[in-house]
Structures are given as C-alpha cells and as structure tokens.
Amino acid sequence: MTAAYARIAPWLAATLAAGVVMSACSRTNPEPGSKLPTAPSAYLAMARGQVDVEGGLIRVVTARDGRVVEVKVEEGDTVKEGDVLALLDQRQSRIGVGIAQASLAQAQAQVGVLGARLRPALVQSSRAAEAAAAGAATGQSADDASAALALLKAEIGAGDAAVKLAREHLDAANAELDAAAISAPAAGRIVRRSVHVGDALSAQSATELFQLLPDRPLIVRAELNEAYADLVKPGMQAEVVRDSDQGSTVPARVLRVGEVFGPSRLTDDPVERAGAHDVECVLLLEHPDFRIGQRVLVRFKR
C-alpha cells in the first residue's frame, strides 16, 4: 500500500462502515444468514492535490543592471499594481534624460529657424518666376530661386526627422529611468523579499527580488488517476480537506481537466512516482482557507 493510499484508506473504511450501518438500520427484520447491502459511496473519486493561485506566484526581477538604493516594502505588505517596490541608482539614467531633452530642444530650435526662412523663400521664388515670365529677369534667376526653395524644404524635412529621432531618444531615456524603479506587476501581497539596499543587480541573472501573491482566486491542482480521468468533468462539485484528512472541508468546483498524462509530483515515494499515470485537474476553492503550496485531499462528489 502506498503512502498516499495509506492516508486515504482510513477515511474510505470509515465511509464504507457508515454505509453498512445505515443499510442495517434500514432493515428492521433481516433474514438469518442474509448479507446486508452496502450504501454506495457519496464520492466518485479521490485525488491528492496542492493549493495554488490562478496564474501562479509572480517572481519580480529587475529589467536593468544597477545598485539598490531603497527598498520600499516588506514581507506581508499589500501592494497595488504599479506600486514601487525598490529603487536602483538613477543618477546615470537622469543624466541620459537630460541629454536627450537637450538634443530634442536643439532639433526643435533648428526646425524653427528653417521654418522662419520658408515664407521669404516662397515669396522670392514666386517673384523670380513672374519676372522671368514678363522678361524682366533671366530664367536663370528664377531657377536659382526655385532651387534655393527646394533645398530649404529638404532641410526642414531633415530637421523634422531629427526632432522625431530626438523624441525617440528621450522616450528611451525615460524608459531607462522608469526601469530603475522596480514596480509591482499586479495587485497582491508580498510573500517573500530577497533584495537589500546595496545589492548589485544584473538583469541577465534574472534573480528573484520579490515574490508576489496576486489577488486572484485560489485553486487546487489535483493529480487525477487515469481510472477516473473520464469521470470527472468541469463544473463537478468536490470537497477539499487537509492532506492528513483532518479539519473542516472546503467546497470546490472543477474548472478544467488536463489532456496530458504524466508521473505524479505529489508523492514522496519514488516507486509510486514512477508508476503513477495521472492527469492534472484544476479546481476553484470556494473559500481561501488554505495556504499556497499546502497539500490536500480532493473528494469528487457524485
């Protein structure tokens, strides 16, 4: 008998015994030597499971290299999406933003100067063309004025492109500055903090700085034996109890049943783990009475 079924056996025996007693009580005068009928179990199947949160716990990492200058939250703190959890040294990023702002201002000023020359150039080109048509000026002067206007327009176009490029550089510099503020990707509660002031962080290492429990429904990931995989359906009601089969039960509802069989992950017995052929069944817990990672037993109702 495996460790898992050794835990389940006492509950199952008690259930069957209760069924026998109820059946016996329903018959007032049983015939001598006759067998007492047993009541059918109220449960269709049982499975081991582990409590999780929909989407899983969130690992918060840094997107940029840098040194931590401030940590704003502790374990147990509740945060909203976008709240700053920690700050990296922003001095270099602020310098980059300043340079990008100056470049943008310079490009915009250059476009302004060129734009101020555009109207006179238009007027001069128009007058030179009229004079050439009237015979009061040579065609060459009209051509020169037209070429000067075309060159000015080209310079204005180049200036507009420089302004656009300068804006993109400024956006990139601001993004670098924002990345120095490590923010909460979702609302929830900080359940682990692994970063301290003075730590040198590397984006490439993807070291976990915080672990966030998001504000999402709690679920159970149960390992359903192949013998029951086709019997359990989405929407089916179930009961969840601690792995020790003690304490109060919590109602749950089947959300989905997996399509892929695999070895068990919730047994400590290597022989049983290798021989198990289970499929994952995800259930929604009606009440958050368990902790993430807690092992439980799931009883699927008929």
Disulfide bonds with the S-S distance in Angstrom:
none
